[in-house]
Structures are given as structure tokens and as C-alpha cells.
Amino acid sequence: MTRARSHLRFQALALATVVVGLLPVTFAASVAEPVPLAGAFFGWSVALYLFAAMGTLVAAASYGRGELVRPAWALLSASYLILATTLAVLGPRPASLYEAVRRGPWVDALANVASGALAVAGFLLLAHAWRVSGLDTSTRAARVAARLAALLVAAALAGPDLVARLPAALGGDATAVGDVVTDLLDGSLFVVAVPVLRAALVLGGGLVSWPWLLLTASVVAWLGYDANAVYGAAAGLDARTVRVAEEVLRSLGAGFAFSAGVAQRWVMTEPVRDRARGPEEHTPP
């Protein structure tokens, strides 16, 4: 397989993920009643989380026992499995498209926190594996600059929602507590991911960079999910549009996680003779 054809597979995977991510718009166009649409979004979310868990588990299975990257991908898989299980077990009782009465709000909040913590741990392990692999030739100053830039972007996206939800969280609102912690964890994920993505792209944007590119796209989508309500209201969007945008961003966040796992599998199983010469000849982390 030529280098161009190898990249074409990854490009098609990324494009397919975007198409899948936009499906909630189709749901909204075909289902006018808010309560049935809320039910459709619920089922779609469970399915997406399961797919994300499966994709990242596929990546973990690409490595042998004792390899540092295996538990990293396994942690990412577990983070999505927690979300899928909690959502399926608790389930919403939609009062409308815009508000759902949930059973066990503290269970839901704790599940979100646990999922986010596992994802951060997974990203930290992936970043560590990247550093010790010898593929990261960037300077310390470049890594610090990338982290600072990522921190600014994360603050711009997740910060407003964090500030808006903080008073309710301090007042003991379980959902708000979960939202605030999730905002912090999503921001942390982005700060961890961006320096590694930058280093991967510096290598020439080879096959090695694709899993990190897709993982970073997933984190960006989740940051957008965090920012959606605040920025949507500020832009004057109606509640239905804000909710549909939320589901699009959720779909992209989970979808890109699935695609990243598949991309990592492809990178690991790419025949050595078909890998581009240079940095891509190294075994990716």
C-alpha cells in the first residue's frame, strides 16, 4: 500500500466520523415532537459511548502485555464504558427535549467524574509513552508554549460554563458539581493532548500522528460540548438548536474517540514495508 493510499484510509475515517457526528441534525429534522426526540438522543448517546469504548479497546488489544500504551487505551475504553453503563442503567425520564428528570443525580455526577478521571489517566500514560519512545524531539520551551496555548483555548471553551455552574455546585447541586469537575477534566485532557499532537505533526504528519489527531479532535468536541450552552445562549440560539448542537458535539466527541482507536490499530498493523520512511518507521506509542 502506498503512502498516499495509507493516508487516504485515515482521511476517510475522519470524514466518516464527521458525517456520523452530524446525524443528530437529521434526527431533529425528522422528529418534530420534543419528547420522542429526547428519547432518540438518549439511545443514540448510549450507542455512541459503547462504540467509543469498543474502538479504544481495539487499540488496547493491539499491544502486548507489559506495554505501557495498552493500559492507557484500556483506561480510555473504561471511561466511555462507565458513561454508557450509567446512562443505560439510570436513564432519563424526558419531561421535554430540554430537560430530563434523572434518577440518582449524584450517581450520574460521580460517574462523569470517574469517567473523566480515567480519561485523564489514560492521556497521561499515552503522553508518557510518547516521551519515552524517543519520537518527541521538541524542546522543553516548545512543549511549555504548546501547553500554555492549550490552556488558553481550554479556558475559553470550558471556563464560561465552569463559572456559570460553580455557584450551583457550591450549593450542593449534584448535576452542577459533575459539570464543574467535567469542565476541569476536559480542559486537563486538552492541555495533555496538544503538546503530543504538536510533536507528532512536527514529524511530518505521518501515520503516527493520526491517532493523536483524532484523539485531540475528540477532546475539542467535548470542550465544545462544555461551552455549548453558555455560548449558544449568548448567541441568541433557541433552546432546541442548543440541544441539537449539544448532541452533535457529544457525537463528535465519542465518534472521534472510536476513530482514534481504529486509527491506532491500523498504524500498529500497517506492514513495515508500507510505512513511510523516516519517523514513521518507528513503532508508535
Contacts in CASP RR format, 6 or more apart in sequence:
PFRMAT RR
TARGET T0000
AUTHOR 0000-0000-0000
METHOD contacts of the structure
MODEL  1
MTRARSHLRFQALALATVVVGLLPVTFAASVAEPVPLAGAFFGWSVALYL
FAAMGTLVAAASYGRGELVRPAWALLSASYLILATTLAVLGPRPASLYEA
VRRGPWVDALANVASGALAVAGFLLLAHAWRVSGLDTSTRAARVAARLAA
LLVAAALAGPDLVARLPAALGGDATAVGDVVTDLLDGSLFVVAVPVLRAA
LVLGGGLVSWPWLLLTASVVAWLGYDANAVYGAAAGLDARTVRVAEEVLR
SLGAGFAFSAGVAQRWVMTEPVRDRARGPEEHTPP
1 270 0 8 1.000
1 271 0 8 1.000
1 274 0 8 1.000
2 274 0 8 1.000
3 274 0 8 1.000
3 276 0 8 1.000
6 207 0 8 1.000
6 270 0 8 1.000
6 274 0 8 1.000
6 275 0 8 1.000
6 276 0 8 1.000
7 206 0 8 1.000
7 207 0 8 1.000
9 266 0 8 1.000
10 207 0 8 1.000
10 210 0 8 1.000
10 263 0 8 1.000
10 266 0 8 1.000
13 214 0 8 1.000
13 259 0 8 1.000
13 262 0 8 1.000
13 263 0 8 1.000
14 213 0 8 1.000
14 214 0 8 1.000
14 217 0 8 1.000
14 256 0 8 1.000
14 259 0 8 1.000
16 259 0 8 1.000
17 214 0 8 1.000
17 252 0 8 1.000
17 255 0 8 1.000
17 256 0 8 1.000
17 258 0 8 1.000
17 259 0 8 1.000
18 252 0 8 1.000
20 251 0 8 1.000
20 255 0 8 1.000
21 248 0 8 1.000
21 251 0 8 1.000
21 252 0 8 1.000
21 255 0 8 1.000
22 248 0 8 1.000
22 251 0 8 1.000
23 44 0 8 1.000
23 251 0 8 1.000
24 41 0 8 1.000
24 44 0 8 1.000
24 244 0 8 1.000
24 247 0 8 1.000
24 248 0 8 1.000
24 251 0 8 1.000
25 244 0 8 1.000
25 248 0 8 1.000
27 37 0 8 1.000
27 40 0 8 1.000
27 41 0 8 1.000
27 44 0 8 1.000
27 247 0 8 1.000
28 37 0 8 1.000
28 240 0 8 1.000
28 244 0 8 1.000
31 37 0 8 1.000
31 40 0 8 1.000
34 94 0 8 1.000
34 96 0 8 1.000
34 97 0 8 1.000
34 98 0 8 1.000
34 240 0 8 1.000
35 94 0 8 1.000
35 95 0 8 1.000
35 96 0 8 1.000
35 97 0 8 1.000
37 97 0 8 1.000
38 92 0 8 1.000
38 94 0 8 1.000
38 96 0 8 1.000
38 97 0 8 1.000
38 100 0 8 1.000
39 92 0 8 1.000
39 94 0 8 1.000
41 243 0 8 1.000
41 247 0 8 1.000
42 87 0 8 1.000
42 91 0 8 1.000
42 92 0 8 1.000
42 94 0 8 1.000
42 100 0 8 1.000
44 247 0 8 1.000
44 251 0 8 1.000
45 87 0 8 1.000
45 247 0 8 1.000
45 250 0 8 1.000
45 254 0 8 1.000
46 84 0 8 1.000
46 87 0 8 1.000
46 88 0 8 1.000
48 250 0 8 1.000
48 251 0 8 1.000
48 254 0 8 1.000
48 255 0 8 1.000
49 80 0 8 1.000
49 81 0 8 1.000
49 83 0 8 1.000
49 84 0 8 1.000
49 87 0 8 1.000
49 254 0 8 1.000
50 80 0 8 1.000
50 81 0 8 1.000
50 84 0 8 1.000
51 254 0 8 1.000
51 255 0 8 1.000
51 258 0 8 1.000
52 77 0 8 1.000
52 80 0 8 1.000
52 253 0 8 1.000
52 254 0 8 1.000
52 255 0 8 1.000
52 257 0 8 1.000
52 258 0 8 1.000
53 77 0 8 1.000
53 78 0 8 1.000
53 80 0 8 1.000
53 81 0 8 1.000
53 84 0 8 1.000
54 77 0 8 1.000
54 258 0 8 1.000
55 77 0 8 1.000
55 257 0 8 1.000
55 258 0 8 1.000
55 260 0 8 1.000
55 261 0 8 1.000
55 262 0 8 1.000
56 73 0 8 1.000
56 74 0 8 1.000
56 76 0 8 1.000
56 77 0 8 1.000
56 80 0 8 1.000
56 257 0 8 1.000
56 258 0 8 1.000
56 260 0 8 1.000
56 261 0 8 1.000
57 73 0 8 1.000
57 74 0 8 1.000
57 77 0 8 1.000
58 261 0 8 1.000
58 262 0 8 1.000
58 264 0 8 1.000
58 265 0 8 1.000
59 73 0 8 1.000
59 76 0 8 1.000
59 211 0 8 1.000
59 260 0 8 1.000
59 261 0 8 1.000
59 262 0 8 1.000
59 264 0 8 1.000
59 265 0 8 1.000
60 69 0 8 1.000
60 70 0 8 1.000
60 71 0 8 1.000
60 72 0 8 1.000
60 73 0 8 1.000
60 74 0 8 1.000
60 77 0 8 1.000
61 265 0 8 1.000
62 264 0 8 1.000
62 265 0 8 1.000
62 268 0 8 1.000
62 269 0 8 1.000
63 69 0 8 1.000
63 70 0 8 1.000
63 73 0 8 1.000
63 268 0 8 1.000
64 70 0 8 1.000
68 125 0 8 1.000
68 128 0 8 1.000
68 129 0 8 1.000
68 132 0 8 1.000
68 285 0 8 1.000
69 125 0 8 1.000
69 126 0 8 1.000
69 129 0 8 1.000
69 285 0 8 1.000
71 122 0 8 1.000
71 125 0 8 1.000
72 122 0 8 1.000
72 123 0 8 1.000
72 125 0 8 1.000
72 126 0 8 1.000
72 129 0 8 1.000
73 122 0 8 1.000
73 126 0 8 1.000
73 261 0 8 1.000
73 264 0 8 1.000
75 118 0 8 1.000
75 119 0 8 1.000
75 121 0 8 1.000
75 122 0 8 1.000
75 125 0 8 1.000
76 118 0 8 1.000
76 119 0 8 1.000
76 122 0 8 1.000
76 123 0 8 1.000
76 257 0 8 1.000
78 118 0 8 1.000
79 114 0 8 1.000
79 115 0 8 1.000
79 116 0 8 1.000
79 118 0 8 1.000
79 119 0 8 1.000
80 115 0 8 1.000
80 254 0 8 1.000
80 257 0 8 1.000
82 111 0 8 1.000
82 114 0 8 1.000
82 115 0 8 1.000
82 118 0 8 1.000
83 111 0 8 1.000
83 112 0 8 1.000
83 115 0 8 1.000
85 111 0 8 1.000
86 107 0 8 1.000
86 108 0 8 1.000
86 111 0 8 1.000
90 102 0 8 1.000
90 103 0 8 1.000
90 104 0 8 1.000
90 107 0 8 1.000
90 108 0 8 1.000
91 102 0 8 1.000
91 103 0 8 1.000
92 100 0 8 1.000
92 101 0 8 1.000
92 102 0 8 1.000
93 100 0 8 1.000
93 101 0 8 1.000
93 102 0 8 1.000
93 103 0 8 1.000
94 100 0 8 1.000
94 101 0 8 1.000
95 101 0 8 1.000
97 239 0 8 1.000
97 240 0 8 1.000
97 243 0 8 1.000
98 239 0 8 1.000
98 240 0 8 1.000
98 243 0 8 1.000
102 108 0 8 1.000
102 175 0 8 1.000
104 174 0 8 1.000
105 174 0 8 1.000
105 175 0 8 1.000
106 174 0 8 1.000
108 174 0 8 1.000
108 175 0 8 1.000
109 174 0 8 1.000
109 175 0 8 1.000
109 177 0 8 1.000
109 178 0 8 1.000
109 181 0 8 1.000
112 178 0 8 1.000
112 181 0 8 1.000
112 182 0 8 1.000
113 178 0 8 1.000
113 181 0 8 1.000
113 182 0 8 1.000
113 185 0 8 1.000
116 182 0 8 1.000
116 185 0 8 1.000
116 186 0 8 1.000
116 189 0 8 1.000
117 185 0 8 1.000
119 185 0 8 1.000
119 189 0 8 1.000
120 185 0 8 1.000
120 188 0 8 1.000
120 189 0 8 1.000
120 192 0 8 1.000
123 189 0 8 1.000
123 192 0 8 1.000
123 193 0 8 1.000
123 215 0 8 1.000
124 192 0 8 1.000
126 196 0 8 1.000
126 215 0 8 1.000
126 285 0 8 1.000
127 192 0 8 1.000
127 193 0 8 1.000
127 195 0 8 1.000
127 196 0 8 1.000
129 285 0 8 1.000
130 136 0 8 1.000
130 196 0 8 1.000
130 199 0 8 1.000
130 200 0 8 1.000
130 285 0 8 1.000
133 282 0 8 1.000
133 283 0 8 1.000
133 284 0 8 1.000
133 285 0 8 1.000
134 282 0 8 1.000
135 199 0 8 1.000
135 200 0 8 1.000
135 203 0 8 1.000
135 208 0 8 1.000
135 279 0 8 1.000
135 282 0 8 1.000
135 284 0 8 1.000
135 285 0 8 1.000
136 196 0 8 1.000
136 199 0 8 1.000
137 199 0 8 1.000
137 202 0 8 1.000
138 146 0 8 1.000
138 195 0 8 1.000
138 198 0 8 1.000
138 199 0 8 1.000
138 202 0 8 1.000
142 195 0 8 1.000
142 198 0 8 1.000
143 195 0 8 1.000
143 198 0 8 1.000
143 199 0 8 1.000
146 194 0 8 1.000
146 195 0 8 1.000
146 198 0 8 1.000
147 191 0 8 1.000
147 194 0 8 1.000
147 195 0 8 1.000
149 194 0 8 1.000
150 190 0 8 1.000
150 191 0 8 1.000
150 193 0 8 1.000
150 194 0 8 1.000
150 195 0 8 1.000
151 187 0 8 1.000
151 191 0 8 1.000
153 190 0 8 1.000
153 223 0 8 1.000
154 186 0 8 1.000
154 187 0 8 1.000
154 188 0 8 1.000
154 190 0 8 1.000
154 191 0 8 1.000
154 223 0 8 1.000
156 227 0 8 1.000
157 187 0 8 1.000
157 223 0 8 1.000
157 224 0 8 1.000
157 226 0 8 1.000
157 227 0 8 1.000
158 183 0 8 1.000
158 184 0 8 1.000
158 186 0 8 1.000
158 187 0 8 1.000
158 223 0 8 1.000
158 226 0 8 1.000
158 227 0 8 1.000
159 183 0 8 1.000
159 226 0 8 1.000
159 227 0 8 1.000
160 227 0 8 1.000
160 230 0 8 1.000
160 231 0 8 1.000
161 179 0 8 1.000
161 183 0 8 1.000
161 226 0 8 1.000
161 227 0 8 1.000
161 229 0 8 1.000
161 230 0 8 1.000
162 179 0 8 1.000
162 180 0 8 1.000
162 183 0 8 1.000
162 184 0 8 1.000
162 226 0 8 1.000
164 229 0 8 1.000
164 230 0 8 1.000
165 176 0 8 1.000
165 179 0 8 1.000
165 180 0 8 1.000
165 183 0 8 1.000
166 176 0 8 1.000
166 180 0 8 1.000
168 175 0 8 1.000
168 176 0 8 1.000
169 176 0 8 1.000
169 177 0 8 1.000
169 178 0 8 1.000
169 179 0 8 1.000
169 180 0 8 1.000
179 226 0 8 1.000
182 226 0 8 1.000
183 226 0 8 1.000
186 219 0 8 1.000
186 222 0 8 1.000
186 223 0 8 1.000
186 226 0 8 1.000
187 219 0 8 1.000
187 223 0 8 1.000
189 219 0 8 1.000
189 222 0 8 1.000
190 216 0 8 1.000
190 219 0 8 1.000
190 220 0 8 1.000
190 223 0 8 1.000
193 212 0 8 1.000
193 215 0 8 1.000
193 216 0 8 1.000
193 219 0 8 1.000
194 216 0 8 1.000
196 212 0 8 1.000
197 209 0 8 1.000
197 212 0 8 1.000
197 213 0 8 1.000
197 215 0 8 1.000
197 216 0 8 1.000
200 206 0 8 1.000
200 208 0 8 1.000
200 209 0 8 1.000
200 212 0 8 1.000
200 213 0 8 1.000
201 209 0 8 1.000
201 213 0 8 1.000
203 209 0 8 1.000
203 279 0 8 1.000
203 280 0 8 1.000
204 279 0 8 1.000
206 276 0 8 1.000
206 279 0 8 1.000
206 280 0 8 1.000
207 266 0 8 1.000
207 267 0 8 1.000
207 270 0 8 1.000
207 275 0 8 1.000
207 276 0 8 1.000
207 280 0 8 1.000
207 284 0 8 1.000
208 267 0 8 1.000
208 279 0 8 1.000
208 280 0 8 1.000
208 282 0 8 1.000
208 284 0 8 1.000
210 263 0 8 1.000
210 266 0 8 1.000
210 267 0 8 1.000
211 260 0 8 1.000
211 261 0 8 1.000
211 263 0 8 1.000
211 264 0 8 1.000
211 267 0 8 1.000
211 284 0 8 1.000
212 260 0 8 1.000
214 256 0 8 1.000
214 257 0 8 1.000
214 259 0 8 1.000
214 260 0 8 1.000
214 261 0 8 1.000
214 263 0 8 1.000
215 256 0 8 1.000
215 257 0 8 1.000
215 260 0 8 1.000
217 252 0 8 1.000
217 253 0 8 1.000
217 256 0 8 1.000
218 252 0 8 1.000
218 253 0 8 1.000
218 254 0 8 1.000
218 255 0 8 1.000
218 256 0 8 1.000
218 257 0 8 1.000
218 260 0 8 1.000
219 253 0 8 1.000
221 249 0 8 1.000
221 250 0 8 1.000
221 252 0 8 1.000
221 253 0 8 1.000
221 256 0 8 1.000
222 249 0 8 1.000
222 253 0 8 1.000
224 249 0 8 1.000
225 246 0 8 1.000
225 249 0 8 1.000
225 250 0 8 1.000
225 253 0 8 1.000
228 242 0 8 1.000
228 245 0 8 1.000
228 246 0 8 1.000
228 249 0 8 1.000
229 242 0 8 1.000
229 246 0 8 1.000
232 241 0 8 1.000
232 242 0 8 1.000
232 245 0 8 1.000
233 242 0 8 1.000
237 245 0 8 1.000
264 284 0 8 1.000
267 284 0 8 1.000
268 283 0 8 1.000
268 284 0 8 1.000
272 281 0 8 1.000
275 281 0 8 1.000
END
